[in-house]
Amino acid sequence: MSDLPPLDYSDDLLRQVLRGVRTIAVVGASANWNRPSYIVSRYLQEKGYRVIPVNPGLAGQQLLGETVYADLSAIPEPVDMVDIFRNSEAAGPITDQAVQIGAKVVWMQLSVRNDEAAARAQAAGLIVVMDRCPKIEFGRLGGELGWYGVNSGIITAKPKEAPKPKRDKGETEHRPRQEYGFATKAVHAGAAPDAVTGARTTPIYQTASYVFEDTDQAASLFNLHSFGYIYSRLTNPTVSVLEERVAALEGGRAAVAAASGHAAQFLTFFTLMEPGDHFVASRNLYGGSLTQFGLSFKKLGWHCSFVDPHDPQNFKAAITEKTKAIFIESLANPGGIVVDIEAVAQVAHDAGIPLIVDNTLATPYLCRPMEWGADIVVHSTTKFLAGHGNSLGGCVIESGKFDWAKSGKFPGLSQPEPAYHGLTFYETFGDFAFTTKARAVALRDFGPAMAPMNAFFTITGIETLHVRMQRHCENALKVARFLADHPAVDWVSHAGLENSRYAALRDKYLPKGAGAVFTFGVKGGFEAGKRVVERVNLFSHLANIGDTRSLILHPASTTHRQLTEEQRVAAGAGPEVVRLSVGLEDAEDLIRDLEQALGG
Ligand SMILES: Cc1ncc(COP(=O)(O)O)c(C=O)c1O
């Protein structure tokens, strides 16, 4: 990937380029069917472009049904666009040649960038696009990329339309690039009216598989050479909409959904780790994650060290040669602990490893960890994203900013993958390589796919996320203040309280509210905690959070039961602790319910 600042091309410019050109010379075309230049050339041919391969080593041979030329000047016909699959230095003279042969566009592939050559070509009237892939941009503008959960950045109430080459060149629409707000993305991102029926709500594609056009197209899909649907264990149109929506809300590049939050965590670590590898996690996590990491992952040879997240240096001290990631919850379940994401991200990046943040409790409405340096965000969408306690689900989102090749620690992404005939994920998919590999290998081979029906409920839930979270937070703070003043209550751990030990971190990371899940300690220990849970009437006693309904739990006797007493206390789930997930009822009714449960 280029170390230079990212280049910003408007969608209209890219659309204009892809619509305006018909003949594309591919410089550096490979005869190896699994190299990016071959894959891109073939894709462009399928989309209706004439592709002319250029490669001195193959000159005179046939490739993809076309004659290969030694260089651009040997091509005996007009060329509209030159697509460069060579390094940035070599791109200079090739760009100059493109100007000489009268091309209108020079396109440099991902990681290829030569600003001086670009300036010369632009001065000669050419359009130059650098560090981009025409296959990815074509797929993104036409909606295909969203099928892989990639955040296209396109919000529209019109059916998506591929930027097909047109004979009527020069057609342009010039709308300024639009940045949309959170609420608009929550309602629209990833979804567009159905191009065939006009259906406005995302349909539930309750299908296991998808008919191939022919055997060639089927092979191309199985090789990951073109975008499309094969089988709903890998991709499903309803699930894709959810993936793109969550990626957009988190400010990420791409996402892959899973059957549950735990499945999302499994997909993440399977993509990162080899047997014998290690990661460092906060000790303040959801109890199920502590068990997954500490016990079940160990059986796969993945080792986890748990550390106190209050001091970022604790993560640093636990890093070894084998460490592949740091894992934290932004707002920890159950204690309402706020972690210093930016400081922990710095520790991770200094060690050449990614920071993974479970953002389930905060949701992207309250906190977007990628803005503070997180590389991967995971969610249990079961909670506030779906929001109504009706659908299990999980999601993994990648920022697209982590360099998987630099440290040499992630050969699974930066080296050829045996499970795909030696395809190199990072080289081929660039900034959405991680989620593509999580989908194409981990999801394919272990199968915890999200059901389309659950994706539908989750999409619908997300459309009101911003409205719900506001009310969840207001209600929770009212309830927390009431409890803090109650004589039967020892302490309340809600980061929104004025005297919270997390006040400074809350103001930095959670300015819109400190969430709706928190704990309090009842005077009288284990039995007193259980008694409150048994005496409430409006709060539902169950093992979930993030519902419209208010929920209550005694973690020591339920979610954190499998842990030792010491682990329970360390995780904020000691004997006297009661956890609440405050819903959307009238706060006064909730307070009255707790008052009678605590009294007498
Ligand atoms: C913070 C957090 N992460 C992950 C999970 C696991 O998610 P799921 O239950 O969807 O597998 C939970 C579930 O309670 C959670 O609260």
The ligand as an SDF file (V2000), in Angstrom:
LIG
                    3D

 16 16  0  0  0  0  0  0  0  0999 V2000
  -19.9260   -7.3160   24.5390 C   0  0  0  0  0  0  0  0  0  0  0  0
  -20.3460   -8.6160   23.9480 C   0  0  0  0  0  0  0  0  0  0  0  0
  -19.5900   -9.1750   22.9870 N   0  0  0  0  0  0  0  0  0  0  0  0
  -19.9330  -10.3530   22.4180 C   0  0  0  0  0  0  0  0  0  0  0  0
  -21.0580  -11.0390   22.8180 C   0  0  0  0  0  0  0  0  0  0  0  0
  -21.3840  -12.3540   22.1670 C   0  0  0  0  0  0  0  0  0  0  0  0
  -22.4130  -12.1590   21.2510 O   0  0  0  0  0  0  0  0  0  0  0  0
  -23.4760  -13.2720   20.8280 P   0  0  0  0  0  0  0  0  0  0  0  0
  -24.2710  -13.5830   22.0490 O   0  0  0  0  0  0  0  0  0  0  0  0
  -24.2690  -12.6010   19.7540 O   0  0  0  0  0  0  0  0  0  0  0  0
  -22.7060  -14.4460   20.3460 O   0  0  0  0  0  0  0  0  0  0  0  0
  -21.8850  -10.4800   23.8070 C   0  0  0  0  0  0  0  0  0  0  0  0
  -23.1000  -11.1970   24.2460 C   0  0  0  0  0  0  0  0  0  0  0  0
  -23.6650  -10.9220   25.2730 O   0  0  0  0  0  0  0  0  0  0  0  0
  -21.5160   -9.2390   24.3710 C   0  0  0  0  0  0  0  0  0  0  0  0
  -22.2620   -8.6630   25.3250 O   0  0  0  0  0  0  0  0  0  0  0  0
  1  2  1  0
  2  3  1  0
  2 15  2  0
  3  4  2  0
  4  5  1  0
  5  6  1  0
  5 12  2  0
  6  7  1  0
  7  8  1  0
  8  9  2  0
  8 10  1  0
  8 11  1  0
 12 13  1  0
 12 15  1  0
 13 14  2  0
 15 16  1  0
M  END
$$$$
